Amino acid sequence: MSDVPEFTVRVDQNAYLPAGGREMHAIVTVEARSSRAEGTGARAGGTGTGDDRGRAPAAEVILIDTSGSMSYRGKMAAAKRAARAAVNVLRDGVHFAVVAGANRPRMIYPQGERLVAADETSRRNAVQAVQRLEAAGGTAIGSWLLLADRLFTGYDDAVKHAILLTDGKNQHETAGELDAALRACSGHFLCDARGVGTDWDVAELRKITSALLGGFLDVPDPADLEADFLAMTRTAMSKEIADVSLRVWTPKQARLRFVKQMVPAVEDLTGRRVESGTQTGDYPLGAWGDETREYHLCVEVEEPGDVGRQMRAAWVKLLAGDDVLASGNVLAEWTDDEARSTRISGRVAHHTGQSELADAIQQGLEARRAGDEDTATARLGRAVVLAREVGNEQISDLLDRVVDVVDPASGTVRLKREVSKADEMSLDTRSVRTVRTRHGEEHEAHEERGERGGG
């Protein structure tokens, strides 16, 4: 395991519970620092490189929507440029393929259902093949993913990553067929997706990437696809370890209420638990390179302890296979000291706000689409307050395009009558993308009891 990143685990919490208290919250920050020297990886500005020492083997499948609607507004030309850019930054030795997606998927490069190793010749041939892409047919994303799954077969030790581009809804297969494809592919590879234009379905891409441990973004302007594909591919090429999991142990008298990824985006991992032993469960975290992610854990103690009692409420470990990469403890101690028990961890408060923000935006936009203006106004008003509290300036700017803010402190807003589809989709898509607390911030948020309502 000498070539994997160096992992560290940090737990932020207030370990003190009031007498009778049962619920413990903690933020687990996982940091991975690359084991590789500076300057390796894809060469800046262009093609791949032969320097692959110390990296995990990698496999990449690029899935390009070639349905008929891609022929409009320059989307097909932009998709070709983006695919070419992605191919050109693949490292030497990475196995890859390019697939055209329509009613059924079709191999663009190489010929036949297989991957080919990237080198100067194969990259050039793939770029030439991409140039011949034409837009025709419909959209059946599940079948595209199943082909990618077949292509990845046999590359079990590799970081397996797919890029999915679409401009439309999954209209040419049933929802059940897509769900079945996601179940078949889950745990086999990671998939990042991009929706170009404004005719695709935000909830659909969210479901796909959530199941496949990836992320998705909106690209309203096709001209932005090339830079986006470059960034996605370079990130995939930077991964050094394929499959990391978070193992959480809780004592017999406690249960884990939820595990949520909070940074870089809100993602509820609770339902992905795989039992791994007595009182332990594993949560898949996917591939890692040089990066930091943050997770929110909530543990409920069934029988509160007496004042002065201490316990380990949870024990977290980062695993690669059977190897422990790092670990940390979530602690609990009951106290009758009100000053201690009412202190709220700054990081817990920050991430609780970010989770509520994502929910408020999605609920507000759903109510707006359903014509429920009262609910939409209330939820989006709450989102305005939360976005400012957690310092998410991008979300604040996007909210300003959907509502007129009368009073940002109270969340008094009016729904705008005219909102562009692109702005609404951007707000929905980016609602889960979070901001970190300031580096090194250790402050505690104090809850002053009796401060409000003096009589």
Secondary structure, DSSP 8 states (H G I E B T S, - for coil): -TTS-EEEEEEE---EEETT--EEEEEEEEEEE-SS-TT-SS-TTS---S--TT---EEEEEEEE-SGGGGSTTHHHHHHHHHHHHHHT--TT-EEEEEEESSS-EEEESSSS--EE--HHHHHHHHHHHHT----S---HHHHHHHHHHHHTT-TTSEEEEEEEESS--TTS-HHHHHHHHHHHTTT-EEEEEEESS-S-HHHHHHHHHHTT--EEEESSGGGHHHHHHHHHHHHHT--EEEEEEEEE--TTEEEEEEEEEESB-EE-GGG-EEEETTEEEEEEEEESSEEEEEEEEEEESS---TT-EEEEEEEEEEETTEEEEEEEEEEEEES-HHHHTEEEHHHHHHHHHHHHHHHHHHHHHHHHTT-HHHHHHHHHHHHHHHHHHT-HHHHHHHHTTEEEEETTTTEEEE-S---HHHHHHHHHHTTB-----TT---EEE--TT-S---
